[in-house]
Amino acid sequence: MVTAISVSGPASRVTRERLPEIGRRVTETARELTDLLGGPTP
């Protein structure tokens, strides 16, 4: 199984300053979904 997650939003909310925080949240959510689906965690 292959999955993907994307992030989109207005530039006023997805700023360069917020990218590290957004990246951490996406990574955490991806790990949680991988665990729920029974996939391997890299």
Secondary structure, DSSP 4 states (H G I P E B T S, - for coil): ----------TTTS-GGGHHHHHHHHHHHHHHHHHHHTPPP-
